[in-house]
Amino acid sequence: MTPYVLTVDAGLKDLRGTDHLLHALAAELALPESTFGCTHLVRDERPRVALSFAVESEEVLLRAREGLTARGHVVTDGAPDAAGRAVLYPGMAHLTGTLPIAELLSRSAIDGVTVLGTTGPPAAETPVVTRDHVRPQWQDGALVLTVQPAAGGTLTPFEVPDPTPCCADH
């Protein structure tokens, strides 16, 4: 990853709200498509979700820092951890519909795909039903998408676009 990384801790407690803020800030700041925007779970006395932006140059970093602080955000250098969940990344807009794994990898910054419950990599021609919601995570310096088996020999990203809140039926 690039050394040009900023973190914003807006005190949010949910991924959906943090995803929304991350997208809104990236649009308001007109960050380039090469930007990586990630969420990070902060596990301390005040659990929350922080967000980070990794950009390609010091110039973009300085512009982003200025724009974020002008909007009242506290900005720190670096990422909270090395295991961020990528919400924005190069090529993400091209991961819609159903794509073979090889195409998913060639269209985006995702480095690999892993299937829950298996030890080996899936075949390159295996279709992934993206549900237009693809959230890979950084693992040992690589951007990896975790998928799960689905109907008809397809795979789907493990993270669903609209999760049911805990205790929704209570």
Salt bridges, closest charged atoms under 4 A:
ASP9 OD2 - ARG48 NE 2.53
ASP19 OD1 - ARG85 NH1 2.79
ASP19 OD2 - ARG135 NE 3.53
GLU28 OE1 - ARG71 NE 2.70
ASP44 OD1 - ARG48 NH1 2.86
ASP77 OD1 - ARG65 NH2 2.50
ASP81 OD1 - HIS40 ND1 2.78
GLU103 OE2 - ARG107 NH2 2.37
GLU159 OE2 - ARG85 NH2 2.61
GLU159 OE2 - HIS133 NE2 3.12
ASP162 OD1 - ARG16 NH2 3.50
ASP169 OD1 - HIS170 ND1 2.92
